[in-house]
Amino acid sequence: MIKKSILIENKASITAKNLQLIIQSEIRQSTIPIEDIGFSNL
């Protein structure tokens, strides 16, 4: 079951640290627990 979907529309840096996905743009920084992310291979 996919818990979260992530849409990145603007230029951003994506890294991982301490089991968190870190998304940093010019405007803000967000973190998402890696265990909450699913993916679909369509």
PDB file of all heavy atoms in Angstrom:
ATOM      1  N   MET A   1       0.840  -1.182   0.000  1.00  0.00           N
ATOM      2  CA  MET A   1       0.000   0.000   0.000  1.00  0.00           C
ATOM      3  C   MET A   1       0.883   1.243   0.000  1.00  0.00           C
ATOM      4  O   MET A   1       1.773   1.379   0.832  1.00  0.00           O
ATOM      5  CB  MET A   1      -0.904   0.000   1.220  1.00  0.00           C
ATOM      6  CG  MET A   1      -1.779   1.223   1.279  1.00  0.00           C
ATOM      7  SD  MET A   1      -3.044   1.152   2.558  1.00  0.00           S
ATOM      8  CE  MET A   1      -2.088   1.533   3.989  1.00  0.00           C
ATOM      9  N   ILE A   2       0.642   2.146  -0.926  1.00  0.00           N
ATOM     10  CA  ILE A   2       1.393   3.387  -1.007  1.00  0.00           C
ATOM     11  C   ILE A   2       0.764   4.394  -0.061  1.00  0.00           C
ATOM     12  O   ILE A   2      -0.427   4.676  -0.126  1.00  0.00           O
ATOM     13  CB  ILE A   2       1.411   3.925  -2.443  1.00  0.00           C
ATOM     14  CG1 ILE A   2       2.154   2.947  -3.348  1.00  0.00           C
ATOM     15  CG2 ILE A   2       2.060   5.300  -2.497  1.00  0.00           C
ATOM     16  CD1 ILE A   2       2.146   3.324  -4.802  1.00  0.00           C
ATOM     17  N   LYS A   3       1.573   4.922   0.837  1.00  0.00           N
ATOM     18  CA  LYS A   3       1.070   5.877   1.811  1.00  0.00           C
ATOM     19  C   LYS A   3       1.152   7.314   1.310  1.00  0.00           C
ATOM     20  O   LYS A   3       0.282   8.109   1.591  1.00  0.00           O
ATOM     21  CB  LYS A   3       1.871   5.762   3.103  1.00  0.00           C
ATOM     22  CG  LYS A   3       1.716   4.425   3.790  1.00  0.00           C
ATOM     23  CD  LYS A   3       2.553   4.381   5.042  1.00  0.00           C
ATOM     24  CE  LYS A   3       2.470   3.021   5.691  1.00  0.00           C
ATOM     25  NZ  LYS A   3       3.277   2.955   6.899  1.00  0.00           N
ATOM     26  N   LYS A   4       2.229   7.655   0.573  1.00  0.00           N
ATOM     27  CA  LYS A   4       2.405   9.021   0.089  1.00  0.00           C
ATOM     28  C   LYS A   4       2.924   9.014  -1.332  1.00  0.00           C
ATOM     29  O   LYS A   4       3.704   8.152  -1.718  1.00  0.00           O
ATOM     30  CB  LYS A   4       3.417   9.781   0.949  1.00  0.00           C
ATOM     31  CG  LYS A   4       2.948  10.080   2.332  1.00  0.00           C
ATOM     32  CD  LYS A   4       3.927  10.982   3.057  1.00  0.00           C
ATOM     33  CE  LYS A   4       3.386  11.276   4.444  1.00  0.00           C
ATOM     34  NZ  LYS A   4       4.178  12.282   5.120  1.00  0.00           N
ATOM     35  N   SER A   5       2.492  10.002  -2.091  1.00  0.00           N
ATOM     36  CA  SER A   5       3.051  10.270  -3.412  1.00  0.00           C
ATOM     37  C   SER A   5       3.718  11.627  -3.334  1.00  0.00           C
ATOM     38  O   SER A   5       3.255  12.523  -2.630  1.00  0.00           O
ATOM     39  CB  SER A   5       1.954  10.314  -4.474  1.00  0.00           C
ATOM     40  OG  SER A   5       1.326   9.068  -4.567  1.00  0.00           O
ATOM     41  N   ILE A   6       4.801  11.787  -4.069  1.00  0.00           N
ATOM     42  CA  ILE A   6       5.556  13.039  -4.034  1.00  0.00           C
ATOM     43  C   ILE A   6       5.611  13.601  -5.446  1.00  0.00           C
ATOM     44  O   ILE A   6       5.983  12.897  -6.383  1.00  0.00           O
ATOM     45  CB  ILE A   6       6.984  12.800  -3.517  1.00  0.00           C
ATOM     46  CG1 ILE A   6       6.936  12.199  -2.119  1.00  0.00           C
ATOM     47  CG2 ILE A   6       7.780  14.095  -3.515  1.00  0.00           C
ATOM     48  CD1 ILE A   6       8.269  11.685  -1.657  1.00  0.00           C
ATOM     49  N   LEU A   7       5.244  14.862  -5.596  1.00  0.00           N
ATOM     50  CA  LEU A   7       5.333  15.561  -6.877  1.00  0.00           C
ATOM     51  C   LEU A   7       6.274  16.737  -6.675  1.00  0.00           C
ATOM     52  O   LEU A   7       6.033  17.594  -5.827  1.00  0.00           O
ATOM     53  CB  LEU A   7       3.956  16.048  -7.332  1.00  0.00           C
ATOM     54  CG  LEU A   7       3.943  16.933  -8.580  1.00  0.00           C
ATOM     55  CD1 LEU A   7       4.449  16.155  -9.788  1.00  0.00           C
ATOM     56  CD2 LEU A   7       2.551  17.468  -8.816  1.00  0.00           C
ATOM     57  N   ILE A   8       7.351  16.758  -7.450  1.00  0.00           N
ATOM     58  CA  ILE A   8       8.310  17.860  -7.375  1.00  0.00           C
ATOM     59  C   ILE A   8       8.216  18.612  -8.692  1.00  0.00           C
ATOM     60  O   ILE A   8       8.570  18.088  -9.747  1.00  0.00           O
ATOM     61  CB  ILE A   8       9.739  17.339  -7.127  1.00  0.00           C
ATOM     62  CG1 ILE A   8       9.757  16.556  -5.808  1.00  0.00           C
ATOM     63  CG2 ILE A   8      10.739  18.487  -7.110  1.00  0.00           C
ATOM     64  CD1 ILE A   8      11.041  15.832  -5.536  1.00  0.00           C
ATOM     65  N   GLU A   9       7.704  19.842  -8.631  1.00  0.00           N
ATOM     66  CA  GLU A   9       7.460  20.613  -9.844  1.00  0.00           C
ATOM     67  C   GLU A   9       8.570  21.608 -10.159  1.00  0.00           C
ATOM     68  O   GLU A   9       8.679  22.051 -11.292  1.00  0.00           O
ATOM     69  CB  GLU A   9       6.132  21.361  -9.724  1.00  0.00           C
ATOM     70  CG  GLU A   9       4.943  20.431  -9.623  1.00  0.00           C
ATOM     71  CD  GLU A   9       3.637  21.177  -9.536  1.00  0.00           C
ATOM     72  OE1 GLU A   9       3.525  22.103  -8.717  1.00  0.00           O
ATOM     73  OE2 GLU A   9       2.743  20.826 -10.317  1.00  0.00           O
ATOM     74  N   ASN A  10       9.360  21.973  -9.174  1.00  0.00           N
ATOM     75  CA  ASN A  10      10.420  22.959  -9.374  1.00  0.00           C
ATOM     76  C   ASN A  10      11.779  22.342  -9.085  1.00  0.00           C
ATOM     77  O   ASN A  10      11.865  21.276  -8.462  1.00  0.00           O
ATOM     78  CB  ASN A  10      10.197  24.175  -8.464  1.00  0.00           C
ATOM     79  CG  ASN A  10       8.894  24.879  -8.772  1.00  0.00           C
ATOM     80  OD1 ASN A  10       8.562  25.086  -9.921  1.00  0.00           O
ATOM     81  ND2 ASN A  10       8.147  25.214  -7.738  1.00  0.00           N
ATOM     82  N   LYS A  11      12.819  23.020  -9.503  1.00  0.00           N
ATOM     83  CA  LYS A  11      14.177  22.558  -9.272  1.00  0.00           C
ATOM     84  C   LYS A  11      14.408  22.359  -7.775  1.00  0.00           C
ATOM     85  O   LYS A  11      14.105  23.225  -6.966  1.00  0.00           O
ATOM     86  CB  LYS A  11      15.160  23.596  -9.815  1.00  0.00           C
ATOM     87  CG  LYS A  11      16.590  23.197  -9.707  1.00  0.00           C
ATOM     88  CD  LYS A  11      17.475  24.272 -10.317  1.00  0.00           C
ATOM     89  CE  LYS A  11      18.924  23.910 -10.124  1.00  0.00           C
ATOM     90  NZ  LYS A  11      19.793  24.956 -10.706  1.00  0.00           N
ATOM     91  N   ALA A  12      14.928  21.179  -7.415  1.00  0.00           N
ATOM     92  CA  ALA A  12      15.151  20.859  -6.003  1.00  0.00           C
ATOM     93  C   ALA A  12      16.291  19.859  -5.885  1.00  0.00           C
ATOM     94  O   ALA A  12      16.559  19.094  -6.800  1.00  0.00           O
ATOM     95  CB  ALA A  12      13.890  20.296  -5.372  1.00  0.00           C
ATOM     96  N   SER A  13      16.903  19.874  -4.730  1.00  0.00           N
ATOM     97  CA  SER A  13      17.934  18.900  -4.391  1.00  0.00           C
ATOM     98  C   SER A  13      17.288  17.818  -3.538  1.00  0.00           C
ATOM     99  O   SER A  13      16.550  18.116  -2.598  1.00  0.00           O
ATOM    100  CB  SER A  13      19.048  19.604  -3.616  1.00  0.00           C
ATOM    101  OG  SER A  13      19.954  18.679  -3.091  1.00  0.00           O
ATOM    102  N   ILE A  14      17.572  16.551  -3.867  1.00  0.00           N
ATOM    103  CA  ILE A  14      16.992  15.436  -3.120  1.00  0.00           C
ATOM    104  C   ILE A  14      18.127  14.601  -2.542  1.00  0.00           C
ATOM    105  O   ILE A  14      18.991  14.130  -3.276  1.00  0.00           O
ATOM    106  CB  ILE A  14      16.107  14.565  -4.025  1.00  0.00           C
ATOM    107  CG1 ILE A  14      15.004  15.405  -4.649  1.00  0.00           C
ATOM    108  CG2 ILE A  14      15.525  13.401  -3.240  1.00  0.00           C
ATOM    109  CD1 ILE A  14      14.223  14.685  -5.704  1.00  0.00           C
ATOM    110  N   THR A  15      18.125  14.455  -1.218  1.00  0.00           N
ATOM    111  CA  THR A  15      19.131  13.647  -0.537  1.00  0.00           C
ATOM    112  C   THR A  15      18.437  12.793   0.518  1.00  0.00           C
ATOM    113  O   THR A  15      17.257  12.972   0.803  1.00  0.00           O
ATOM    114  CB  THR A  15      20.202  14.529   0.144  1.00  0.00           C
ATOM    115  OG1 THR A  15      19.570  15.416   1.067  1.00  0.00           O
ATOM    116  CG2 THR A  15      20.987  15.340  -0.873  1.00  0.00           C
ATOM    117  N   ALA A  16      19.184  11.873   1.091  1.00  0.00           N
ATOM    118  CA  ALA A  16      18.664  11.032   2.173  1.00  0.00           C
ATOM    119  C   ALA A  16      19.644  11.083   3.333  1.00  0.00           C
ATOM    120  O   ALA A  16      20.862  11.056   3.138  1.00  0.00           O
ATOM    121  CB  ALA A  16      18.483   9.605   1.699  1.00  0.00           C
ATOM    122  N   LYS A  17      19.107  11.181   4.554  1.00  0.00           N
ATOM    123  CA  LYS A  17      19.921  11.206   5.761  1.00  0.00           C
ATOM    124  C   LYS A  17      19.064  10.732   6.927  1.00  0.00           C
ATOM    125  O   LYS A  17      17.917  11.157   7.060  1.00  0.00           O
ATOM    126  CB  LYS A  17      20.432  12.624   6.025  1.00  0.00           C
ATOM    127  CG  LYS A  17      21.362  12.735   7.207  1.00  0.00           C
ATOM    128  CD  LYS A  17      21.887  14.163   7.342  1.00  0.00           C
ATOM    129  CE  LYS A  17      22.846  14.261   8.501  1.00  0.00           C
ATOM    130  NZ  LYS A  17      23.331  15.631   8.653  1.00  0.00           N
ATOM    131  N   ASN A  18      19.621   9.847   7.733  1.00  0.00           N
ATOM    132  CA  ASN A  18      18.912   9.344   8.918  1.00  0.00           C
ATOM    133  C   ASN A  18      17.520   8.786   8.579  1.00  0.00           C
ATOM    134  O   ASN A  18      16.535   9.074   9.261  1.00  0.00           O
ATOM    135  CB  ASN A  18      18.791  10.434   9.984  1.00  0.00           C
ATOM    136  CG  ASN A  18      20.128  10.896  10.492  1.00  0.00           C
ATOM    137  OD1 ASN A  18      21.090  10.139  10.523  1.00  0.00           O
ATOM    138  ND2 ASN A  18      20.217  12.160  10.866  1.00  0.00           N
ATOM    139  N   LEU A  19      17.454   8.016   7.494  1.00  0.00           N
ATOM    140  CA  LEU A  19      16.198   7.394   7.034  1.00  0.00           C
ATOM    141  C   LEU A  19      15.111   8.413   6.697  1.00  0.00           C
ATOM    142  O   LEU A  19      13.917   8.132   6.793  1.00  0.00           O
ATOM    143  CB  LEU A  19      15.693   6.368   8.053  1.00  0.00           C
ATOM    144  CG  LEU A  19      16.630   5.191   8.319  1.00  0.00           C
ATOM    145  CD1 LEU A  19      16.078   4.297   9.411  1.00  0.00           C
ATOM    146  CD2 LEU A  19      16.876   4.392   7.047  1.00  0.00           C
ATOM    147  N   GLN A  20      15.526   9.623   6.299  1.00  0.00           N
ATOM    148  CA  GLN A  20      14.608  10.673   5.875  1.00  0.00           C
ATOM    149  C   GLN A  20      14.982  11.102   4.460  1.00  0.00           C
ATOM    150  O   GLN A  20      16.160  11.236   4.137  1.00  0.00           O
ATOM    151  CB  GLN A  20      14.718  11.910   6.786  1.00  0.00           C
ATOM    152  CG  GLN A  20      14.371  11.675   8.229  1.00  0.00           C
ATOM    153  CD  GLN A  20      12.881  11.638   8.450  1.00  0.00           C
ATOM    154  OE1 GLN A  20      12.135  12.461   7.937  1.00  0.00           O
ATOM    155  NE2 GLN A  20      12.436  10.673   9.224  1.00  0.00           N
ATOM    156  N   LEU A  21      13.983  11.314   3.600  1.00  0.00           N
ATOM    157  CA  LEU A  21      14.205  11.902   2.298  1.00  0.00           C
ATOM    158  C   LEU A  21      14.144  13.410   2.507  1.00  0.00           C
ATOM    159  O   LEU A  21      13.172  13.924   3.064  1.00  0.00           O
ATOM    160  CB  LEU A  21      13.128  11.455   1.317  1.00  0.00           C
ATOM    161  CG  LEU A  21      13.284  11.940  -0.114  1.00  0.00           C
ATOM    162  CD1 LEU A  21      14.487  11.239  -0.760  1.00  0.00           C
ATOM    163  CD2 LEU A  21      12.035  11.678  -0.917  1.00  0.00           C
ATOM    164  N   ILE A  22      15.171  14.114   2.076  1.00  0.00           N
ATOM    165  CA  ILE A  22      15.240  15.565   2.258  1.00  0.00           C
ATOM    166  C   ILE A  22      15.103  16.216   0.892  1.00  0.00           C
ATOM    167  O   ILE A  22      15.889  15.950  -0.017  1.00  0.00           O
ATOM    168  CB  ILE A  22      16.570  15.974   2.912  1.00  0.00           C
ATOM    169  CG1 ILE A  22      16.731  15.255   4.245  1.00  0.00           C
ATOM    170  CG2 ILE A  22      16.641  17.490   3.078  1.00  0.00           C
ATOM    171  CD1 ILE A  22      18.124  15.339   4.826  1.00  0.00           C
ATOM    172  N   ILE A  23      14.101  17.060   0.752  1.00  0.00           N
ATOM    173  CA  ILE A  23      13.853  17.787  -0.488  1.00  0.00           C
ATOM    174  C   ILE A  23      14.066  19.260  -0.191  1.00  0.00           C
ATOM    175  O   ILE A  23      13.358  19.839   0.631  1.00  0.00           O
ATOM    176  CB  ILE A  23      12.419  17.551  -1.001  1.00  0.00           C
ATOM    177  CG1 ILE A  23      12.166  16.056  -1.158  1.00  0.00           C
ATOM    178  CG2 ILE A  23      12.190  18.289  -2.310  1.00  0.00           C
ATOM    179  CD1 ILE A  23      10.722  15.686  -1.369  1.00  0.00           C
ATOM    180  N   GLN A  24      15.061  19.852  -0.855  1.00  0.00           N
ATOM    181  CA  GLN A  24      15.391  21.248  -0.574  1.00  0.00           C
ATOM    182  C   GLN A  24      15.345  22.055  -1.859  1.00  0.00           C
ATOM    183  O   GLN A  24      16.008  21.726  -2.840  1.00  0.00           O
ATOM    184  CB  GLN A  24      16.772  21.360   0.053  1.00  0.00           C
ATOM    185  CG  GLN A  24      17.123  22.787   0.404  1.00  0.00           C
ATOM    186  CD  GLN A  24      18.147  22.881   1.511  1.00  0.00           C
ATOM    187  OE1 GLN A  24      18.672  21.872   1.951  1.00  0.00           O
ATOM    188  NE2 GLN A  24      18.413  24.073   1.949  1.00  0.00           N
ATOM    189  N   SER A  25      14.519  23.097  -1.845  1.00  0.00           N
ATOM    190  CA  SER A  25      14.442  24.023  -2.976  1.00  0.00           C
ATOM    191  C   SER A  25      14.928  25.386  -2.490  1.00  0.00           C
ATOM    192  O   SER A  25      15.342  25.533  -1.342  1.00  0.00           O
ATOM    193  CB  SER A  25      12.995  24.123  -3.477  1.00  0.00           C
ATOM    194  OG  SER A  25      12.184  24.779  -2.537  1.00  0.00           O
ATOM    195  N   GLU A  26      14.870  26.363  -3.372  1.00  0.00           N
ATOM    196  CA  GLU A  26      15.278  27.717  -2.986  1.00  0.00           C
ATOM    197  C   GLU A  26      14.355  28.290  -1.919  1.00  0.00           C
ATOM    198  O   GLU A  26      14.760  29.124  -1.130  1.00  0.00           O
ATOM    199  CB  GLU A  26      15.279  28.625  -4.214  1.00  0.00           C
ATOM    200  CG  GLU A  26      16.307  28.244  -5.249  1.00  0.00           C
ATOM    201  CD  GLU A  26      16.237  29.104  -6.492  1.00  0.00           C
ATOM    202  OE1 GLU A  26      15.355  29.985  -6.574  1.00  0.00           O
ATOM    203  OE2 GLU A  26      17.067  28.893  -7.381  1.00  0.00           O
ATOM    204  N   ILE A  27      13.125  27.821  -1.870  1.00  0.00           N
ATOM    205  CA  ILE A  27      12.116  28.395  -0.978  1.00  0.00           C
ATOM    206  C   ILE A  27      12.025  27.672   0.366  1.00  0.00           C
ATOM    207  O   ILE A  27      11.883  28.298   1.403  1.00  0.00           O
ATOM    208  CB  ILE A  27      10.730  28.368  -1.665  1.00  0.00           C
ATOM    209  CG1 ILE A  27      10.777  29.184  -2.952  1.00  0.00           C
ATOM    210  CG2 ILE A  27       9.649  28.882  -0.742  1.00  0.00           C
ATOM    211  CD1 ILE A  27       9.554  29.004  -3.830  1.00  0.00           C
ATOM    212  N   ARG A  28      12.106  26.332   0.360  1.00  0.00           N
ATOM    213  CA  ARG A  28      11.888  25.587   1.599  1.00  0.00           C
ATOM    214  C   ARG A  28      12.608  24.250   1.602  1.00  0.00           C
ATOM    215  O   ARG A  28      13.086  23.782   0.572  1.00  0.00           O
ATOM    216  CB  ARG A  28      10.400  25.377   1.841  1.00  0.00           C
ATOM    217  CG  ARG A  28       9.734  24.490   0.801  1.00  0.00           C
ATOM    218  CD  ARG A  28       8.259  24.374   0.997  1.00  0.00           C
ATOM    219  NE  ARG A  28       7.965  23.389   2.018  1.00  0.00           N
ATOM    220  CZ  ARG A  28       6.784  22.911   2.263  1.00  0.00           C
ATOM    221  NH1 ARG A  28       5.749  23.346   1.577  1.00  0.00           N
ATOM    222  NH2 ARG A  28       6.586  22.006   3.183  1.00  0.00           N
ATOM    223  N   GLN A  29      12.622  23.628   2.772  1.00  0.00           N
ATOM    224  CA  GLN A  29      13.170  22.279   2.934  1.00  0.00           C
ATOM    225  C   GLN A  29      12.103  21.423   3.591  1.00  0.00           C
ATOM    226  O   GLN A  29      11.473  21.830   4.558  1.00  0.00           O
ATOM    227  CB  GLN A  29      14.415  22.309   3.807  1.00  0.00           C
ATOM    228  CG  GLN A  29      14.972  20.920   4.080  1.00  0.00           C
ATOM    229  CD  GLN A  29      16.264  20.944   4.865  1.00  0.00           C
ATOM    230  OE1 GLN A  29      17.127  21.748   4.580  1.00  0.00           O
ATOM    231  NE2 GLN A  29      16.391  20.071   5.836  1.00  0.00           N
ATOM    232  N   SER A  30      11.907  20.214   3.051  1.00  0.00           N
ATOM    233  CA  SER A  30      10.937  19.273   3.599  1.00  0.00           C
ATOM    234  C   SER A  30      11.618  17.932   3.819  1.00  0.00           C
ATOM    235  O   SER A  30      12.525  17.559   3.087  1.00  0.00           O
ATOM    236  CB  SER A  30       9.778  19.076   2.627  1.00  0.00           C
ATOM    237  OG  SER A  30       9.108  20.288   2.387  1.00  0.00           O
ATOM    238  N   THR A  31      11.155  17.216   4.834  1.00  0.00           N
ATOM    239  CA  THR A  31      11.655  15.864   5.066  1.00  0.00           C
ATOM    240  C   THR A  31      10.464  14.906   5.118  1.00  0.00           C
ATOM    241  O   THR A  31       9.384  15.261   5.585  1.00  0.00           O
ATOM    242  CB  THR A  31      12.460  15.759   6.382  1.00  0.00           C
ATOM    243  OG1 THR A  31      11.625  16.121   7.470  1.00  0.00           O
ATOM    244  CG2 THR A  31      13.676  16.654   6.357  1.00  0.00           C
ATOM    245  N   ILE A  32      10.704  13.700   4.616  1.00  0.00           N
ATOM    246  CA  ILE A  32       9.679  12.667   4.601  1.00  0.00           C
ATOM    247  C   ILE A  32      10.348  11.360   5.021  1.00  0.00           C
ATOM    248  O   ILE A  32      11.393  11.004   4.473  1.00  0.00           O
ATOM    249  CB  ILE A  32       9.083  12.505   3.187  1.00  0.00           C
ATOM    250  CG1 ILE A  32       8.479  13.828   2.709  1.00  0.00           C
ATOM    251  CG2 ILE A  32       8.049  11.390   3.155  1.00  0.00           C
ATOM    252  CD1 ILE A  32       8.132  13.833   1.250  1.00  0.00           C
ATOM    253  N   PRO A  33       9.772  10.638   5.977  1.00  0.00           N
ATOM    254  CA  PRO A  33      10.346   9.340   6.344  1.00  0.00           C
ATOM    255  C   PRO A  33      10.366   8.401   5.137  1.00  0.00           C
ATOM    256  O   PRO A  33       9.362   8.260   4.424  1.00  0.00           O
ATOM    257  CB  PRO A  33       9.410   8.810   7.426  1.00  0.00           C
ATOM    258  CG  PRO A  33       8.691  10.016   7.943  1.00  0.00           C
ATOM    259  CD  PRO A  33       8.596  10.960   6.791  1.00  0.00           C
ATOM    260  N   ILE A  34      11.507   7.796   4.878  1.00  0.00           N
ATOM    261  CA  ILE A  34      11.648   6.909   3.723  1.00  0.00           C
ATOM    262  C   ILE A  34      10.645   5.745   3.794  1.00  0.00           C
ATOM    263  O   ILE A  34      10.108   5.320   2.777  1.00  0.00           O
ATOM    264  CB  ILE A  34      13.103   6.416   3.602  1.00  0.00           C
ATOM    265  CG1 ILE A  34      13.978   7.578   3.165  1.00  0.00           C
ATOM    266  CG2 ILE A  34      13.215   5.241   2.635  1.00  0.00           C
ATOM    267  CD1 ILE A  34      15.446   7.270   3.072  1.00  0.00           C
ATOM    268  N   GLU A  35      10.344   5.267   4.975  1.00  0.00           N
ATOM    269  CA  GLU A  35       9.404   4.145   5.105  1.00  0.00           C
ATOM    270  C   GLU A  35       7.987   4.499   4.672  1.00  0.00           C
ATOM    271  O   GLU A  35       7.184   3.609   4.420  1.00  0.00           O
ATOM    272  CB  GLU A  35       9.397   3.629   6.529  1.00  0.00           C
ATOM    273  CG  GLU A  35       8.871   4.635   7.535  1.00  0.00           C
ATOM    274  CD  GLU A  35       9.066   4.184   8.973  1.00  0.00           C
ATOM    275  OE1 GLU A  35       9.902   3.311   9.232  1.00  0.00           O
ATOM    276  OE2 GLU A  35       8.358   4.728   9.836  1.00  0.00           O
ATOM    277  N   ASP A  36       7.664   5.790   4.557  1.00  0.00           N
ATOM    278  CA  ASP A  36       6.329   6.213   4.145  1.00  0.00           C
ATOM    279  C   ASP A  36       6.189   6.358   2.629  1.00  0.00           C
ATOM    280  O   ASP A  36       5.129   6.669   2.134  1.00  0.00           O
ATOM    281  CB  ASP A  36       5.979   7.566   4.776  1.00  0.00           C
ATOM    282  CG  ASP A  36       5.681   7.454   6.255  1.00  0.00           C
ATOM    283  OD1 ASP A  36       5.625   6.319   6.762  1.00  0.00           O
ATOM    284  OD2 ASP A  36       5.489   8.498   6.900  1.00  0.00           O
ATOM    285  N   ILE A  37       7.276   6.120   1.887  1.00  0.00           N
ATOM    286  CA  ILE A  37       7.257   6.339   0.452  1.00  0.00           C
ATOM    287  C   ILE A  37       7.120   4.998  -0.268  1.00  0.00           C
ATOM    288  O   ILE A  37       7.811   4.034   0.031  1.00  0.00           O
ATOM    289  CB  ILE A  37       8.552   7.033   0.001  1.00  0.00           C
ATOM    290  CG1 ILE A  37       8.693   8.385   0.712  1.00  0.00           C
ATOM    291  CG2 ILE A  37       8.553   7.244  -1.513  1.00  0.00           C
ATOM    292  CD1 ILE A  37      10.038   9.022   0.525  1.00  0.00           C
ATOM    293  N   GLY A  38       6.210   4.965  -1.205  1.00  0.00           N
ATOM    294  CA  GLY A  38       6.048   3.799  -2.066  1.00  0.00           C
ATOM    295  C   GLY A  38       6.317   4.212  -3.495  1.00  0.00           C
ATOM    296  O   GLY A  38       6.473   5.397  -3.794  1.00  0.00           O
ATOM    297  N   PHE A  39       6.366   3.266  -4.409  1.00  0.00           N
ATOM    298  CA  PHE A  39       6.538   3.625  -5.811  1.00  0.00           C
ATOM    299  C   PHE A  39       5.743   2.676  -6.695  1.00  0.00           C
ATOM    300  O   PHE A  39       5.441   1.554  -6.307  1.00  0.00           O
ATOM    301  CB  PHE A  39       8.016   3.644  -6.215  1.00  0.00           C
ATOM    302  CG  PHE A  39       8.655   2.286  -6.221  1.00  0.00           C
ATOM    303  CD1 PHE A  39       8.700   1.544  -7.386  1.00  0.00           C
ATOM    304  CD2 PHE A  39       9.209   1.749  -5.074  1.00  0.00           C
ATOM    305  CE1 PHE A  39       9.290   0.296  -7.409  1.00  0.00           C
ATOM    306  CE2 PHE A  39       9.809   0.500  -5.072  1.00  0.00           C
ATOM    307  CZ  PHE A  39       9.848  -0.226  -6.246  1.00  0.00           C
ATOM    308  N   SER A  40       5.431   3.179  -7.841  1.00  0.00           N
ATOM    309  CA  SER A  40       4.712   2.383  -8.828  1.00  0.00           C
ATOM    310  C   SER A  40       5.549   2.325 -10.093  1.00  0.00           C
ATOM    311  O   SER A  40       6.086   3.330 -10.538  1.00  0.00           O
ATOM    312  CB  SER A  40       3.353   3.027  -9.130  1.00  0.00           C
ATOM    313  OG  SER A  40       2.709   2.292 -10.129  1.00  0.00           O
ATOM    314  N   ASN A  41       5.657   1.171 -10.680  1.00  0.00           N
ATOM    315  CA  ASN A  41       6.452   0.982 -11.876  1.00  0.00           C
ATOM    316  C   ASN A  41       5.506   0.754 -13.042  1.00  0.00           C
ATOM    317  O   ASN A  41       5.330  -0.355 -13.514  1.00  0.00           O
ATOM    318  CB  ASN A  41       7.379  -0.222 -11.660  1.00  0.00           C
ATOM    319  CG  ASN A  41       8.361  -0.390 -12.774  1.00  0.00           C
ATOM    320  OD1 ASN A  41       8.248   0.251 -13.795  1.00  0.00           O
ATOM    321  ND2 ASN A  41       9.301  -1.268 -12.569  1.00  0.00           N
ATOM    322  N   LEU A  42       4.884   1.827 -13.516  1.00  0.00           N
ATOM    323  CA  LEU A  42       3.894   1.696 -14.600  1.00  0.00           C
ATOM    324  C   LEU A  42       4.533   1.613 -15.924  1.00  0.00           C
ATOM    325  O   LEU A  42       5.100   2.152 -16.582  1.00  0.00           O
ATOM    326  CB  LEU A  42       2.887   2.854 -14.552  1.00  0.00           C
ATOM    327  CG  LEU A  42       2.066   2.919 -13.264  1.00  0.00           C
ATOM    328  CD1 LEU A  42       1.139   4.113 -13.305  1.00  0.00           C
ATOM    329  CD2 LEU A  42       1.255   1.648 -13.093  1.00  0.00           C
TER     330      LEU A  42
END
